[in-house]
Amino acid sequence: MAKKKKQTTSKKAKAEELKARQAGGGMKKKRKSAPNSQSNMPIAEVKQDTVLLKDGTLRSVLEVSSINFALKSADEQQAIIQGYIQFLNSIDFELQIVIQSRKLDISKYLEQLDKLAKEQTNELLKVQTVEYRQYIDELVTLSEIMEKRFFVVVPYSPFSKKRKSFFTRAQEVLFPSRVIKLADNKFAKYKKELDRRVGITAGGLSSIGLKIDMLSTQRLIELYYQIYNPTRGTSKKLPDLNDLRVEQAG
């Protein structure tokens, strides 16, 4: 009886062990199939100062200065309005205007004050510089001063969405790599048309007194990193692209 009971216990232990292995294998399989955050991003690649989306379309981003419209005279205000109307009537493509509000980052300015205080030979001026630095730091921290940045996104789609069938759009969602490969093969051609649109946009906005600055690849990556990482995007400094080296598989 004791031997039979021992064999029954051994079979039960083996069954529990097999069940635990199967459960563990299922968990591993689930973790392997779980999508990462990058798969949910619409951006496929950033290169040559251009954003390439997974649907094969391209984007250029222009940072635009602001105008204190209220301080302008009535004639200047009317001229700005008329110039903006003419600009809108001159384009035959869509534009996206983005306003970004973020807490003011004065870290570089504070570093300059620290350096100035160390180099100051006059003791009184050195103390005043340190006190001024502390005052500015406390003012920005307590007041939560915000800064606004203005962007104009210029798009280019190599194909008309009206002509694409449901099956084609479904393929772009399920197999985005196919579209990306096609965009890479014709990237130079598409970018030429995008640059034409950027030139029209920059010229029209410059005519009403705005300063235009096209974002480079480095600045585009920093901008999107800040957008997708709002809590630590401003504090984390990204390395310069020229300092990065990517090893290619042989």
Rosetta constraint file for C-alpha pairs under 8 A:
AtomPair CA 1 CA 5 HARMONIC 6.16 0.50
AtomPair CA 2 CA 6 HARMONIC 6.15 0.50
AtomPair CA 3 CA 7 HARMONIC 6.32 0.50
AtomPair CA 4 CA 8 HARMONIC 6.29 0.50
AtomPair CA 5 CA 9 HARMONIC 6.24 0.50
AtomPair CA 6 CA 10 HARMONIC 6.23 0.50
AtomPair CA 7 CA 11 HARMONIC 6.27 0.50
AtomPair CA 8 CA 12 HARMONIC 6.24 0.50
AtomPair CA 9 CA 13 HARMONIC 6.21 0.50
AtomPair CA 10 CA 14 HARMONIC 6.27 0.50
AtomPair CA 11 CA 15 HARMONIC 6.17 0.50
AtomPair CA 12 CA 16 HARMONIC 6.26 0.50
AtomPair CA 13 CA 17 HARMONIC 6.13 0.50
AtomPair CA 14 CA 18 HARMONIC 6.13 0.50
AtomPair CA 15 CA 19 HARMONIC 6.16 0.50
AtomPair CA 16 CA 20 HARMONIC 6.15 0.50
AtomPair CA 17 CA 21 HARMONIC 6.27 0.50
AtomPair CA 18 CA 22 HARMONIC 6.25 0.50
AtomPair CA 19 CA 23 HARMONIC 6.19 0.50
AtomPair CA 20 CA 24 HARMONIC 6.10 0.50
AtomPair CA 21 CA 25 HARMONIC 6.08 0.50
AtomPair CA 22 CA 26 HARMONIC 6.17 0.50
AtomPair CA 23 CA 27 HARMONIC 6.32 0.50
AtomPair CA 24 CA 28 HARMONIC 6.29 0.50
AtomPair CA 25 CA 29 HARMONIC 6.16 0.50
AtomPair CA 26 CA 30 HARMONIC 6.19 0.50
AtomPair CA 27 CA 31 HARMONIC 6.27 0.50
AtomPair CA 28 CA 32 HARMONIC 6.20 0.50
AtomPair CA 29 CA 33 HARMONIC 6.30 0.50
AtomPair CA 30 CA 34 HARMONIC 6.22 0.50
AtomPair CA 35 CA 39 HARMONIC 6.53 0.50
AtomPair CA 36 CA 40 HARMONIC 7.44 0.50
AtomPair CA 37 CA 41 HARMONIC 6.97 0.50
AtomPair CA 42 CA 53 HARMONIC 5.65 0.50
AtomPair CA 42 CA 54 HARMONIC 5.67 0.50
AtomPair CA 42 CA 55 HARMONIC 7.92 0.50
AtomPair CA 43 CA 51 HARMONIC 7.05 0.50
AtomPair CA 43 CA 52 HARMONIC 6.19 0.50
AtomPair CA 43 CA 53 HARMONIC 4.44 0.50
AtomPair CA 43 CA 54 HARMONIC 5.84 0.50
AtomPair CA 44 CA 51 HARMONIC 7.87 0.50
AtomPair CA 44 CA 52 HARMONIC 5.69 0.50
AtomPair CA 44 CA 53 HARMONIC 5.01 0.50
AtomPair CA 44 CA 54 HARMONIC 5.02 0.50
AtomPair CA 44 CA 180 HARMONIC 7.49 0.50
AtomPair CA 45 CA 51 HARMONIC 6.19 0.50
AtomPair CA 45 CA 52 HARMONIC 5.15 0.50
AtomPair CA 45 CA 53 HARMONIC 6.87 0.50
AtomPair CA 46 CA 50 HARMONIC 5.72 0.50
AtomPair CA 46 CA 51 HARMONIC 4.61 0.50
AtomPair CA 46 CA 52 HARMONIC 5.98 0.50
AtomPair CA 46 CA 217 HARMONIC 6.39 0.50
AtomPair CA 46 CA 220 HARMONIC 7.57 0.50
AtomPair CA 46 CA 221 HARMONIC 7.27 0.50
AtomPair CA 47 CA 51 HARMONIC 6.63 0.50
AtomPair CA 47 CA 52 HARMONIC 7.75 0.50
AtomPair CA 47 CA 217 HARMONIC 5.90 0.50
AtomPair CA 48 CA 216 HARMONIC 7.54 0.50
AtomPair CA 48 CA 217 HARMONIC 6.20 0.50
AtomPair CA 49 CA 60 HARMONIC 7.05 0.50
AtomPair CA 49 CA 215 HARMONIC 6.56 0.50
AtomPair CA 49 CA 216 HARMONIC 4.57 0.50
AtomPair CA 49 CA 217 HARMONIC 4.34 0.50
AtomPair CA 49 CA 220 HARMONIC 7.38 0.50
AtomPair CA 50 CA 58 HARMONIC 6.72 0.50
AtomPair CA 50 CA 59 HARMONIC 5.81 0.50
AtomPair CA 50 CA 60 HARMONIC 5.28 0.50
AtomPair CA 50 CA 61 HARMONIC 7.89 0.50
AtomPair CA 50 CA 216 HARMONIC 7.85 0.50
AtomPair CA 50 CA 217 HARMONIC 6.84 0.50
AtomPair CA 51 CA 58 HARMONIC 5.65 0.50
AtomPair CA 51 CA 59 HARMONIC 4.93 0.50
AtomPair CA 51 CA 60 HARMONIC 6.38 0.50
AtomPair CA 51 CA 220 HARMONIC 7.90 0.50
AtomPair CA 52 CA 56 HARMONIC 6.58 0.50
AtomPair CA 52 CA 57 HARMONIC 6.10 0.50
AtomPair CA 52 CA 58 HARMONIC 4.79 0.50
AtomPair CA 52 CA 59 HARMONIC 6.55 0.50
AtomPair CA 53 CA 57 HARMONIC 5.49 0.50
AtomPair CA 53 CA 58 HARMONIC 6.23 0.50
AtomPair CA 53 CA 59 HARMONIC 7.85 0.50
AtomPair CA 53 CA 180 HARMONIC 7.91 0.50
AtomPair CA 54 CA 172 HARMONIC 7.72 0.50
AtomPair CA 54 CA 176 HARMONIC 5.54 0.50
AtomPair CA 54 CA 177 HARMONIC 7.35 0.50
AtomPair CA 54 CA 179 HARMONIC 7.03 0.50
AtomPair CA 54 CA 180 HARMONIC 6.17 0.50
AtomPair CA 55 CA 172 HARMONIC 5.88 0.50
AtomPair CA 55 CA 173 HARMONIC 7.50 0.50
AtomPair CA 55 CA 176 HARMONIC 6.37 0.50
AtomPair CA 55 CA 179 HARMONIC 6.20 0.50
AtomPair CA 55 CA 180 HARMONIC 7.18 0.50
AtomPair CA 56 CA 157 HARMONIC 7.36 0.50
AtomPair CA 56 CA 158 HARMONIC 7.70 0.50
AtomPair CA 56 CA 179 HARMONIC 5.43 0.50
AtomPair CA 56 CA 180 HARMONIC 5.55 0.50
AtomPair CA 56 CA 182 HARMONIC 7.57 0.50
AtomPair CA 56 CA 183 HARMONIC 5.51 0.50
AtomPair CA 57 CA 155 HARMONIC 7.34 0.50
AtomPair CA 57 CA 156 HARMONIC 5.90 0.50
AtomPair CA 57 CA 157 HARMONIC 4.68 0.50
AtomPair CA 57 CA 158 HARMONIC 6.63 0.50
AtomPair CA 57 CA 183 HARMONIC 7.80 0.50
AtomPair CA 58 CA 155 HARMONIC 5.78 0.50
AtomPair CA 58 CA 156 HARMONIC 5.21 0.50
AtomPair CA 58 CA 157 HARMONIC 6.49 0.50
AtomPair CA 58 CA 190 HARMONIC 7.75 0.50
AtomPair CA 58 CA 191 HARMONIC 7.60 0.50
AtomPair CA 58 CA 194 HARMONIC 7.50 0.50
AtomPair CA 59 CA 153 HARMONIC 6.58 0.50
AtomPair CA 59 CA 154 HARMONIC 5.64 0.50
AtomPair CA 59 CA 155 HARMONIC 4.55 0.50
AtomPair CA 59 CA 156 HARMONIC 6.38 0.50
AtomPair CA 59 CA 194 HARMONIC 7.69 0.50
AtomPair CA 60 CA 153 HARMONIC 5.83 0.50
AtomPair CA 60 CA 154 HARMONIC 5.16 0.50
AtomPair CA 60 CA 155 HARMONIC 6.54 0.50
AtomPair CA 60 CA 194 HARMONIC 7.52 0.50
AtomPair CA 60 CA 198 HARMONIC 7.35 0.50
AtomPair CA 60 CA 214 HARMONIC 7.59 0.50
AtomPair CA 60 CA 215 HARMONIC 7.66 0.50
AtomPair CA 61 CA 151 HARMONIC 6.58 0.50
AtomPair CA 61 CA 152 HARMONIC 5.86 0.50
AtomPair CA 61 CA 153 HARMONIC 4.59 0.50
AtomPair CA 61 CA 154 HARMONIC 6.23 0.50
AtomPair CA 61 CA 214 HARMONIC 6.12 0.50
AtomPair CA 61 CA 215 HARMONIC 5.85 0.50
AtomPair CA 61 CA 220 HARMONIC 7.74 0.50
AtomPair CA 62 CA 151 HARMONIC 5.48 0.50
AtomPair CA 62 CA 152 HARMONIC 5.12 0.50
AtomPair CA 62 CA 153 HARMONIC 6.32 0.50
AtomPair CA 62 CA 154 HARMONIC 7.76 0.50
AtomPair CA 62 CA 212 HARMONIC 6.41 0.50
AtomPair CA 62 CA 213 HARMONIC 5.56 0.50
AtomPair CA 62 CA 214 HARMONIC 4.39 0.50
AtomPair CA 62 CA 215 HARMONIC 5.93 0.50
AtomPair CA 63 CA 149 HARMONIC 7.44 0.50
AtomPair CA 63 CA 150 HARMONIC 5.84 0.50
AtomPair CA 63 CA 151 HARMONIC 4.50 0.50
AtomPair CA 63 CA 152 HARMONIC 6.48 0.50
AtomPair CA 63 CA 212 HARMONIC 5.94 0.50
AtomPair CA 63 CA 213 HARMONIC 5.11 0.50
AtomPair CA 63 CA 214 HARMONIC 6.15 0.50
AtomPair CA 63 CA 215 HARMONIC 6.83 0.50
AtomPair CA 64 CA 149 HARMONIC 7.71 0.50
AtomPair CA 64 CA 150 HARMONIC 5.38 0.50
AtomPair CA 64 CA 151 HARMONIC 5.67 0.50
AtomPair CA 64 CA 152 HARMONIC 7.07 0.50
AtomPair CA 64 CA 210 HARMONIC 6.55 0.50
AtomPair CA 64 CA 211 HARMONIC 5.76 0.50
AtomPair CA 64 CA 212 HARMONIC 4.92 0.50
AtomPair CA 64 CA 213 HARMONIC 6.49 0.50
AtomPair CA 65 CA 149 HARMONIC 7.80 0.50
AtomPair CA 65 CA 150 HARMONIC 6.71 0.50
AtomPair CA 65 CA 210 HARMONIC 5.63 0.50
AtomPair CA 65 CA 211 HARMONIC 5.23 0.50
AtomPair CA 65 CA 212 HARMONIC 6.78 0.50
AtomPair CA 66 CA 150 HARMONIC 7.49 0.50
AtomPair CA 66 CA 210 HARMONIC 6.68 0.50
AtomPair CA 67 CA 209 HARMONIC 7.78 0.50
AtomPair CA 67 CA 210 HARMONIC 7.11 0.50
AtomPair CA 68 CA 72 HARMONIC 7.12 0.50
AtomPair CA 69 CA 77 HARMONIC 6.72 0.50
AtomPair CA 72 CA 76 HARMONIC 5.73 0.50
AtomPair CA 72 CA 77 HARMONIC 5.93 0.50
AtomPair CA 73 CA 77 HARMONIC 6.11 0.50
AtomPair CA 74 CA 78 HARMONIC 6.19 0.50
AtomPair CA 75 CA 79 HARMONIC 6.16 0.50
AtomPair CA 76 CA 80 HARMONIC 6.20 0.50
AtomPair CA 77 CA 81 HARMONIC 6.26 0.50
AtomPair CA 78 CA 82 HARMONIC 6.14 0.50
AtomPair CA 79 CA 83 HARMONIC 6.02 0.50
AtomPair CA 79 CA 208 HARMONIC 7.90 0.50
AtomPair CA 80 CA 84 HARMONIC 6.13 0.50
AtomPair CA 80 CA 208 HARMONIC 5.51 0.50
AtomPair CA 81 CA 85 HARMONIC 6.22 0.50
AtomPair CA 82 CA 86 HARMONIC 6.22 0.50
AtomPair CA 83 CA 87 HARMONIC 6.19 0.50
AtomPair CA 83 CA 204 HARMONIC 7.94 0.50
AtomPair CA 83 CA 207 HARMONIC 7.12 0.50
AtomPair CA 83 CA 208 HARMONIC 5.88 0.50
AtomPair CA 84 CA 88 HARMONIC 6.28 0.50
AtomPair CA 84 CA 204 HARMONIC 7.66 0.50
AtomPair CA 84 CA 205 HARMONIC 7.42 0.50
AtomPair CA 84 CA 208 HARMONIC 6.90 0.50
AtomPair CA 85 CA 89 HARMONIC 6.27 0.50
AtomPair CA 86 CA 90 HARMONIC 6.17 0.50
AtomPair CA 87 CA 91 HARMONIC 6.81 0.50
AtomPair CA 87 CA 201 HARMONIC 7.94 0.50
AtomPair CA 87 CA 204 HARMONIC 5.22 0.50
AtomPair CA 87 CA 205 HARMONIC 7.28 0.50
AtomPair CA 91 CA 200 HARMONIC 7.55 0.50
AtomPair CA 91 CA 201 HARMONIC 7.86 0.50
AtomPair CA 94 CA 154 HARMONIC 7.41 0.50
AtomPair CA 94 CA 155 HARMONIC 7.09 0.50
AtomPair CA 95 CA 152 HARMONIC 6.78 0.50
AtomPair CA 95 CA 153 HARMONIC 5.94 0.50
AtomPair CA 95 CA 154 HARMONIC 5.48 0.50
AtomPair CA 95 CA 155 HARMONIC 6.90 0.50
AtomPair CA 96 CA 152 HARMONIC 5.63 0.50
AtomPair CA 96 CA 153 HARMONIC 4.96 0.50
AtomPair CA 96 CA 154 HARMONIC 6.84 0.50
AtomPair CA 97 CA 150 HARMONIC 7.42 0.50
AtomPair CA 97 CA 151 HARMONIC 5.85 0.50
AtomPair CA 97 CA 152 HARMONIC 4.67 0.50
AtomPair CA 97 CA 153 HARMONIC 6.41 0.50
AtomPair CA 98 CA 150 HARMONIC 5.93 0.50
AtomPair CA 98 CA 151 HARMONIC 5.05 0.50
AtomPair CA 98 CA 152 HARMONIC 6.25 0.50
AtomPair CA 98 CA 153 HARMONIC 7.63 0.50
AtomPair CA 99 CA 148 HARMONIC 6.72 0.50
AtomPair CA 99 CA 149 HARMONIC 5.82 0.50
AtomPair CA 99 CA 150 HARMONIC 4.76 0.50
AtomPair CA 99 CA 151 HARMONIC 6.39 0.50
AtomPair CA 100 CA 148 HARMONIC 5.53 0.50
AtomPair CA 100 CA 149 HARMONIC 5.13 0.50
AtomPair CA 100 CA 150 HARMONIC 6.41 0.50
AtomPair CA 101 CA 146 HARMONIC 6.40 0.50
AtomPair CA 101 CA 147 HARMONIC 5.73 0.50
AtomPair CA 101 CA 148 HARMONIC 4.60 0.50
AtomPair CA 101 CA 149 HARMONIC 6.59 0.50
AtomPair CA 102 CA 146 HARMONIC 5.40 0.50
AtomPair CA 102 CA 147 HARMONIC 5.53 0.50
AtomPair CA 102 CA 148 HARMONIC 6.58 0.50
AtomPair CA 103 CA 144 HARMONIC 6.42 0.50
AtomPair CA 103 CA 145 HARMONIC 5.98 0.50
AtomPair CA 103 CA 146 HARMONIC 4.35 0.50
AtomPair CA 103 CA 147 HARMONIC 6.08 0.50
AtomPair CA 104 CA 140 HARMONIC 7.38 0.50
AtomPair CA 104 CA 144 HARMONIC 7.59 0.50
AtomPair CA 104 CA 145 HARMONIC 5.74 0.50
AtomPair CA 104 CA 146 HARMONIC 5.00 0.50
AtomPair CA 104 CA 147 HARMONIC 5.26 0.50
AtomPair CA 105 CA 234 HARMONIC 7.49 0.50
AtomPair CA 106 CA 110 HARMONIC 6.18 0.50
AtomPair CA 107 CA 111 HARMONIC 6.22 0.50
AtomPair CA 108 CA 112 HARMONIC 6.35 0.50
AtomPair CA 109 CA 113 HARMONIC 6.40 0.50
AtomPair CA 110 CA 114 HARMONIC 6.22 0.50
AtomPair CA 110 CA 133 HARMONIC 6.49 0.50
AtomPair CA 110 CA 137 HARMONIC 7.64 0.50
AtomPair CA 111 CA 115 HARMONIC 6.23 0.50
AtomPair CA 112 CA 116 HARMONIC 6.08 0.50
AtomPair CA 113 CA 117 HARMONIC 6.06 0.50
AtomPair CA 113 CA 129 HARMONIC 6.96 0.50
AtomPair CA 113 CA 130 HARMONIC 7.62 0.50
AtomPair CA 113 CA 133 HARMONIC 6.29 0.50
AtomPair CA 114 CA 118 HARMONIC 6.35 0.50
AtomPair CA 114 CA 130 HARMONIC 7.35 0.50
AtomPair CA 114 CA 133 HARMONIC 7.60 0.50
AtomPair CA 115 CA 119 HARMONIC 6.30 0.50
AtomPair CA 116 CA 120 HARMONIC 6.09 0.50
AtomPair CA 116 CA 129 HARMONIC 7.69 0.50
AtomPair CA 117 CA 125 HARMONIC 7.99 0.50
AtomPair CA 117 CA 126 HARMONIC 5.12 0.50
AtomPair CA 117 CA 127 HARMONIC 7.77 0.50
AtomPair CA 117 CA 129 HARMONIC 5.79 0.50
AtomPair CA 117 CA 130 HARMONIC 6.37 0.50
AtomPair CA 118 CA 126 HARMONIC 7.43 0.50
AtomPair CA 120 CA 125 HARMONIC 6.92 0.50
AtomPair CA 120 CA 126 HARMONIC 5.50 0.50
AtomPair CA 121 CA 125 HARMONIC 7.98 0.50
AtomPair CA 121 CA 126 HARMONIC 7.26 0.50
AtomPair CA 122 CA 126 HARMONIC 6.12 0.50
AtomPair CA 123 CA 127 HARMONIC 6.29 0.50
AtomPair CA 124 CA 128 HARMONIC 6.29 0.50
AtomPair CA 125 CA 129 HARMONIC 6.03 0.50
AtomPair CA 126 CA 130 HARMONIC 6.32 0.50
AtomPair CA 127 CA 131 HARMONIC 6.21 0.50
AtomPair CA 128 CA 132 HARMONIC 6.02 0.50
AtomPair CA 129 CA 133 HARMONIC 6.09 0.50
AtomPair CA 130 CA 134 HARMONIC 6.28 0.50
AtomPair CA 131 CA 135 HARMONIC 6.14 0.50
AtomPair CA 132 CA 136 HARMONIC 6.20 0.50
AtomPair CA 133 CA 137 HARMONIC 6.24 0.50
AtomPair CA 134 CA 138 HARMONIC 6.18 0.50
AtomPair CA 135 CA 139 HARMONIC 6.01 0.50
AtomPair CA 136 CA 140 HARMONIC 6.24 0.50
AtomPair CA 137 CA 141 HARMONIC 6.17 0.50
AtomPair CA 138 CA 142 HARMONIC 5.91 0.50
AtomPair CA 139 CA 143 HARMONIC 5.81 0.50
AtomPair CA 139 CA 144 HARMONIC 8.00 0.50
AtomPair CA 140 CA 144 HARMONIC 5.52 0.50
AtomPair CA 140 CA 145 HARMONIC 5.57 0.50
AtomPair CA 141 CA 145 HARMONIC 7.63 0.50
AtomPair CA 154 CA 194 HARMONIC 7.56 0.50
AtomPair CA 154 CA 197 HARMONIC 7.09 0.50
AtomPair CA 154 CA 198 HARMONIC 6.47 0.50
AtomPair CA 154 CA 201 HARMONIC 7.97 0.50
AtomPair CA 155 CA 194 HARMONIC 7.04 0.50
AtomPair CA 156 CA 190 HARMONIC 7.52 0.50
AtomPair CA 156 CA 193 HARMONIC 7.51 0.50
AtomPair CA 156 CA 194 HARMONIC 5.70 0.50
AtomPair CA 158 CA 190 HARMONIC 6.61 0.50
AtomPair CA 159 CA 163 HARMONIC 7.78 0.50
AtomPair CA 160 CA 164 HARMONIC 6.98 0.50
AtomPair CA 164 CA 168 HARMONIC 5.96 0.50
AtomPair CA 164 CA 169 HARMONIC 6.63 0.50
AtomPair CA 165 CA 169 HARMONIC 6.41 0.50
AtomPair CA 166 CA 170 HARMONIC 6.11 0.50
AtomPair CA 167 CA 171 HARMONIC 6.25 0.50
AtomPair CA 168 CA 172 HARMONIC 6.44 0.50
AtomPair CA 169 CA 173 HARMONIC 6.55 0.50
AtomPair CA 170 CA 174 HARMONIC 6.14 0.50
AtomPair CA 171 CA 175 HARMONIC 5.36 0.50
AtomPair CA 171 CA 176 HARMONIC 7.21 0.50
AtomPair CA 172 CA 176 HARMONIC 4.86 0.50
AtomPair CA 172 CA 178 HARMONIC 7.56 0.50
AtomPair CA 172 CA 179 HARMONIC 6.44 0.50
AtomPair CA 175 CA 179 HARMONIC 7.57 0.50
AtomPair CA 176 CA 180 HARMONIC 6.33 0.50
AtomPair CA 177 CA 181 HARMONIC 6.13 0.50
AtomPair CA 178 CA 182 HARMONIC 6.45 0.50
AtomPair CA 179 CA 183 HARMONIC 6.20 0.50
AtomPair CA 180 CA 184 HARMONIC 6.18 0.50
AtomPair CA 181 CA 185 HARMONIC 6.43 0.50
AtomPair CA 182 CA 186 HARMONIC 6.56 0.50
AtomPair CA 183 CA 187 HARMONIC 5.35 0.50
AtomPair CA 183 CA 190 HARMONIC 8.00 0.50
AtomPair CA 186 CA 190 HARMONIC 6.31 0.50
AtomPair CA 187 CA 191 HARMONIC 5.95 0.50
AtomPair CA 188 CA 192 HARMONIC 6.22 0.50
AtomPair CA 189 CA 193 HARMONIC 6.84 0.50
AtomPair CA 190 CA 194 HARMONIC 6.31 0.50
AtomPair CA 191 CA 195 HARMONIC 5.96 0.50
AtomPair CA 192 CA 196 HARMONIC 6.39 0.50
AtomPair CA 193 CA 197 HARMONIC 6.51 0.50
AtomPair CA 194 CA 198 HARMONIC 6.22 0.50
AtomPair CA 195 CA 199 HARMONIC 6.12 0.50
AtomPair CA 196 CA 200 HARMONIC 6.41 0.50
AtomPair CA 197 CA 201 HARMONIC 6.16 0.50
AtomPair CA 198 CA 202 HARMONIC 5.96 0.50
AtomPair CA 199 CA 203 HARMONIC 5.98 0.50
AtomPair CA 200 CA 204 HARMONIC 6.13 0.50
AtomPair CA 201 CA 205 HARMONIC 6.21 0.50
AtomPair CA 202 CA 206 HARMONIC 5.94 0.50
AtomPair CA 202 CA 212 HARMONIC 6.20 0.50
AtomPair CA 203 CA 207 HARMONIC 6.24 0.50
AtomPair CA 204 CA 208 HARMONIC 7.25 0.50
AtomPair CA 205 CA 209 HARMONIC 7.04 0.50
AtomPair CA 205 CA 210 HARMONIC 5.73 0.50
AtomPair CA 205 CA 211 HARMONIC 7.72 0.50
AtomPair CA 205 CA 212 HARMONIC 7.57 0.50
AtomPair CA 206 CA 210 HARMONIC 4.85 0.50
AtomPair CA 206 CA 211 HARMONIC 6.00 0.50
AtomPair CA 206 CA 212 HARMONIC 6.81 0.50
AtomPair CA 215 CA 219 HARMONIC 5.62 0.50
AtomPair CA 215 CA 220 HARMONIC 5.90 0.50
AtomPair CA 216 CA 220 HARMONIC 6.02 0.50
AtomPair CA 217 CA 221 HARMONIC 6.28 0.50
AtomPair CA 218 CA 222 HARMONIC 6.37 0.50
AtomPair CA 218 CA 240 HARMONIC 7.02 0.50
AtomPair CA 218 CA 241 HARMONIC 6.43 0.50
AtomPair CA 219 CA 223 HARMONIC 5.99 0.50
AtomPair CA 220 CA 224 HARMONIC 6.23 0.50
AtomPair CA 221 CA 225 HARMONIC 5.96 0.50
AtomPair CA 222 CA 226 HARMONIC 6.19 0.50
AtomPair CA 222 CA 238 HARMONIC 6.95 0.50
AtomPair CA 223 CA 227 HARMONIC 6.33 0.50
AtomPair CA 224 CA 228 HARMONIC 6.14 0.50
AtomPair CA 225 CA 229 HARMONIC 5.79 0.50
AtomPair CA 225 CA 233 HARMONIC 6.11 0.50
AtomPair CA 226 CA 230 HARMONIC 5.42 0.50
AtomPair CA 226 CA 232 HARMONIC 7.49 0.50
AtomPair CA 226 CA 233 HARMONIC 4.08 0.50
AtomPair CA 226 CA 234 HARMONIC 6.28 0.50
AtomPair CA 227 CA 233 HARMONIC 7.33 0.50
AtomPair CA 228 CA 233 HARMONIC 7.81 0.50
AtomPair CA 229 CA 233 HARMONIC 4.93 0.50
AtomPair CA 230 CA 234 HARMONIC 7.41 0.50
AtomPair CA 232 CA 236 HARMONIC 6.06 0.50
AtomPair CA 239 CA 243 HARMONIC 7.00 0.50
AtomPair CA 239 CA 244 HARMONIC 7.54 0.50
AtomPair CA 240 CA 244 HARMONIC 6.96 0.50
